[in-house]
């Protein structure tokens, strides 16, 4: 897809703090986070919105969203998680590549908030727990 920033991240043309990826999805830190640890979960293949993405891939993506929500909650001690998924410009979609936002909320932040440190904390937690667990 021409000029899609998320497709460019998947192709490694654009840089991102990638936290997790497999053959179907990629998870990375939002460039303009609402809160520290704000993640984006995208399919590697380009789909515009929820009306475009195949059901089986959508089902797989939401399982990754759940698992990564657990990673953020545990690794960063988030007290709450907001999930956001916008479709079409009138509903707030800005990048037209299907994606979920995982936005953590905190009672207190007791970790370094620069993106490299957050990425390191999340990757370390995933490595130490041997993957992205369900709960």
C-alpha positions in Angstrom: 0.0 0.0 0.0 1.6 3.3 -1.1 2.5 5.8 1.7 1.2 3.7 4.6 3.5 4.4 7.5 2.5 1.1 9.2 3.4 -0.9 6.0 6.7 1.0 6.0 7.4 0.0 9.6 6.6 -3.7 8.7 9.1 -3.4 5.8 11.6 -1.7 8.2 11.7 1.4 6.0 10.4 3.5 9.0 11.8 2.9 12.4 9.7 1.8 15.4 10.2 0.4 18.9 9.0 -3.1 18.0 8.0 -5.1 21.1 6.7 -8.3 19.5 6.1 -9.7 16.0 5.2 -13.0 14.4 4.3 -13.9 10.8 0.9 -12.2 11.1 1.2 -9.2 13.5 3.5 -6.6 14.8 3.3 -4.7 18.1 5.2 -1.5 18.6 5.2 1.7 20.8 3.1 4.5 19.5 5.2 7.5 18.3 2.8 9.9 20.0 1.8 8.0 23.1 -1.2 9.0 25.2 0.6 7.4 28.2 4.0 5.7 28.6 3.7 2.2 27.2 1.0 3.0 24.6 1.2 0.2 22.1 -0.2 -0.4 18.6 -1.1 -3.8 17.4 -1.3 -4.2 13.6 -1.6 -6.9 11.0 1.5 -7.1 8.9 -0.6 -7.2 5.8 -2.4 -4.0 4.9 -6.1 -3.8 5.7 -7.8 -0.4 5.9 -10.3 -0.9 8.7 -12.5 -3.4 10.5 -14.7 -3.7 7.4 -11.7 -4.8 5.3 -9.8 -7.2 7.6 -10.7 -11.0 7.3 -12.5 -12.4 10.3 -9.9 -15.1 11.1 -7.1 -12.5 11.2 -9.2 -10.1 13.3 -9.8 -13.0 15.8 -6.1 -13.7 15.9 -5.3 -10.0 16.3 -7.6 -9.6 19.3 -5.9 -12.6 21.1 -2.5 -10.7 20.6 -4.1 -7.5 22.0 -5.3 -9.4 25.1 -1.8 -11.0 25.6 0.0 -7.7 25.1 -2.4 -6.0 27.4 -1.3 -8.5 30.0 2.3 -7.8 29.3 1.8 -4.0 29.7 -0.2 -4.5 32.9 2.4 -6.7 34.5 5.7 -5.3 33.1 4.8 -1.7 33.7 2.4 -2.1 36.7 -0.5 -0.5 34.9 -3.6 -0.1 37.0 -5.9 -0.1 33.9 -5.8 -0.6 30.2 -7.9 1.1 27.5 -8.3 -0.5 24.1 -9.2 1.8 21.1 -9.9 0.9 17.5 -11.1 3.6 15.2 -12.7 3.1 11.7 -13.0 5.8 9.1 -12.0 9.5 9.5 -15.3 10.6 11.0 -14.7 8.1 13.9 -11.1 9.4 14.5 -9.1 7.0 12.2 -5.9 8.8 11.1 -3.8 6.0 9.8 -5.7 3.9 7.4 -4.1 0.6 8.3 -6.2 -1.4 10.7 -4.8 -1.3 14.2 -5.6 -1.5 17.9 -4.3 0.9 20.6 -3.4 -0.5 24.0 -3.3 2.5 26.3 -2.1 1.8 29.8 -3.1 3.9 32.8 -1.2 4.2 36.1 -1.8 5.1 39.7 1.9 5.9 39.9 4.7 5.6 37.3 7.8 4.1 38.8 9.9 3.3 35.7 11.9 5.4 33.1 9.5 6.8 30.6 11.7 7.1 27.5 10.7 4.8 24.7 13.9 2.8 24.7 13.6 2.0 28.4 9.9 1.1 28.0 10.7 -1.1 25.0 13.5 -2.8 27.0 11.2 -3.4 30.0 8.5 -5.0 27.9 10.8 -7.1 25.8 12.6 -8.3 28.9 9.3 -9.3 30.5 8.3 -11.2 27.4 11.6 -13.0 27.2 11.6 -13.9 30.9 8.1 -15.3 30.8 8.9 -17.1 27.6 6.3 -15.5 25.4 3.2 -13.5 25.6 0.9 -15.3 28.1 -2.9 -15.1 28.1 -3.0 -14.1 31.8 
